[in-house]
Amino acid sequence: MAVWRSLFGVGVLVAALIATPGVATACACGGLLSTDPAVRVTDEMALLHTDGDTETVVMRLNLSSTADNAALVIPTPAPATVDAAPAEVFDELAELSAPRVEPVRKWVIGWGGAAAPEGSAGAAAGAPGAAGPTVLSQVRLGPLEATTLSGGDLDGLRKWLADNGYQLRPEISAGLQPYLREGWSVVAMRLTSQQPLAGPLAPVTLTFASDELVYPMRMSAQAQRPQTVVIYTLGEHRMQRADPDALSQYVDVDYAGDIAGRTDDPMLTELAGRGAFLTRTTTSIVEPAAITSDFRFAPAATDEPFQRVVYDYEYLNLTLPILAGMLAVAVAAVVVLIRWVRRRTRAP
């Protein structure tokens, strides 16, 4: 049952537009289509791992939409194998990289609570003589259909996508041009769902040959809103962004440390057997139009561990004890004064 829920969630992610031309937008991983003109990726997460020859990418998107269908097109450096990923893998990663909580007592005086710190358009028709892509594989994972395409030119790819129910806006499909020119492959995924596409969706795994750790980002230059991307890297060393865009984006390291023996998750245990140093990086992109490169990761200068610290404040209000003490002092002073007066009045 858990496997079916995972597969269904992956399918929801890539629900296809079979008959109605859709609205295309961009997420960091590729081009996203939907009949909802307001569809957007509120944030996305990915786990990247490489053994030096093969890269594994596990992705999860968090969508904001009222539609029940969409399509996803993802470029990869080499033909990818597509599979479902455990639905709980990112929950486990979040727990492994969670900040350390330290209790702090603060004494306060006073009353009241303490303060806590676009319209749609179809794709252009293929030009005469356009070179169509080669279908390398097509896999069904429950309700999900994923097709790996290779070769061809942009017009040929547009025609194949249009013929198979993927309606991309020209500016989105044009974002594939640089990848095709560099010999990248494409993964097209689709399904028809029966529920709205909203909230975090179950992850999907892409595996492909690569001698570097890369996450496709250039198609996200078409996005109309700021992007937030959380990337986990798992390998022998602490990793850091090494692409040119890292200098112009907000890149924060949230966690870095060895997770060997700290997880029972089957996927993470298997990947950690070939390198168990986990790094979590959050990238905020204010101006997507300025994106010029994919995310590329390289070993950091050191494997120094890092963990954020969250302070759990316990506020102890001293107002009543202080007032009680002041009252006691005042009463004692009055008693002493009365006794002194009585002694003075009895004196001859």
Secondary structure, 3 states (H helix, E strand, C coil): CHHHHHHHHHHHHCECCCCCCCEEEEECCEEEEECCCCCEEEEEEEEEEECCCEEEEEEEEEEECCCCCEEEEEEECCCCEEEECCCCHHHHHHHHCCCEEEEEEEEECCCCCCCCCCCCCCCCCCCCCCCCCEEEEEEEECCEEEEEEECCCHHHHHHHHHHCCCCCCHHHHHCCHHHHHCCCEEEEEEECCCCCCCEECCCEEEEEECCCEEECCHHHHHCCCCEEEEEEEEECCCEEECCHHHHCCEEEEEEEEECCCCCCCHHHHHHHCCCCEEEEEEEEECCHHHCCCCEEEEECCCCCCEECEEEEEEEEECHHHHHHHHHHHHHHHHHHHHHHHHHHHHCC
